[in-house]
Amino acid sequence: VQLVESGGGMVQAGGSLRLSCAVSGFTFSNVSMNWVRQAPGKAPEWVSFIRSEGSSTYYLDSVKGRFTISRDNAKNMLYLQMDNLKYEDTALYYCATQGFAAWGQGTQVTVSS
C-alpha cells in the first residue's frame, strides 16, 4: 500500500491550492478515503471524507464551502481543492484510507496572512 501526496506549498490568505494523493497497492475504487491535517504542536485533525464511489462527501465545519474533496477511480487519485485559504489552514496534510489504516507522508500547506 502506498499513498503519495503532492501539491502543497506556500500561498497568501485567500489563495488556492489543489492537493493530490496518488495511491497504489490496493483496489482504490473499493476504499473510502480521508484527508487529515496536523498543525505544528497540535493533534491530527480530520478534514474531509469521500466514499469509495464518490457519491458522498463530508467536511470539517471550518472548511465547508472552501474545500472540495474528489477522486478519480480510473487514475487511482484523490484530490483536495482548497480555496479561500486562511492562516489557520496551515498544516501538514495527509491522505489516509478508510479507518485511517494507511497514510501518506504528507504535503505541507503554509498560508501567510
Helices and strands as residue ranges (DSSP letters): E 2-6, E 9-12, E 17-24, G 28-30, E 33-38, E 45-50, E 57-59, G 61-63, E 67-72, E 77-82, G 87-89, E 91-97, G 98-100, E 107-112
